[in-house]
Amino acid sequence: MSQLPRLSGRELVKALGKVGFLPKRQHGSHIILRRVDPWCQTVIPDHKELDRGTLRAILRQTEVSVERLNQLLRESL
């Protein structure tokens, strides 16, 4: 199992954008992302660094594995 990366909210939004999530709106410091097919919606806090538990919960909601997230982050470099 890969380790969770340390990410900001904006970095996570950018990575999830590569798998079909689009920003729907922003309410304060929370960015709401939505994917149409299969339908899924999640909220990303716009913080400098996301807590590990928060990141794990978001990955669970979006059905993105830690390995897939690391792959998406490597592609952006």
Secondary structure, 3 states (H helix, E strand, C coil): CCCCCCCCHHHHHHHHHCCCCEEEEEECCEEEEEECCCCEEEEEECCCCCCHHHHHHHHHHHCCCHHHHHHHHHHCC
